[in-house]
Amino acid sequence: MVHGDHNKTKNNGGFALIIFGALLLFLAPNIYPNMPELGTISLVGGLIIGSIGFYLKFFRNREKQ
């Protein structure tokens, strides 16, 4: 029973945030090319959302050594 608990995945949504941030980063500026300020905001938003997801996925549960 303890071994089964050890192998459970930790679904914290980090991977979903990485995917959403990447989609926002690459697709949103191309959808509305006539509005460059919207493209800049989506670029920055995609970077922020992706970096939050990267932190949640890879660094949050890592023990300090």
N, C-alpha and C positions, 0 to 999 in steps of 0.2 A: 504494500500500500504506500509506503513512503517513497519507493522508487517511482511509482506512477505519478505522485505529486511533483517529483523533481523534474519529470520530463514534460510536464504541461507547458504549453506555450503561454507567454505573457502577452495578451492582446491589449496593448495600451494605445493603439491607433497611430503609432509612429510611422509605420509603413504607409498607411493611407495618407497621412499628412505629407510624406515625401512625394508620393505620386501626385497628389493634388497640387502641391507647390510646383512640381515640374510641369504639369499641364498648364497651370496658370502662367508660369514663366515663359513657356514657348508658344502657347496658342492665343492668349489674350491680346498681345500686341498685333497679331495678324488679323484678328477679327474686325477691329475698328482702326484701320490705318489712317483715317482722316483725323483722329484725335490723338495726337502724340502725348498729351498729358495723361490720358487713360493708359496708354502703353507703358509709360514710365511708372505709374502707380502699380500697374499689374506686374511689372518687372520686379519692383521692390517688394511687393506683397508676396510674389512667388518665392523670392529668396528668403524672406522671413518665415513663411509657412514651411518651406522645405527644411530650413535650418532647425526649426522647432521640432519637426518630425525626426530629423537626423539625431538630435539630442535625445529625444524620447526613445528612439530605437536602439541607439548604440552606447550612450553614455550615462543614462539615468540610473540604471541598475548595476553599473559596474562598481565593484568594490574598490575603495582606495587602497593603494599598495604602499 
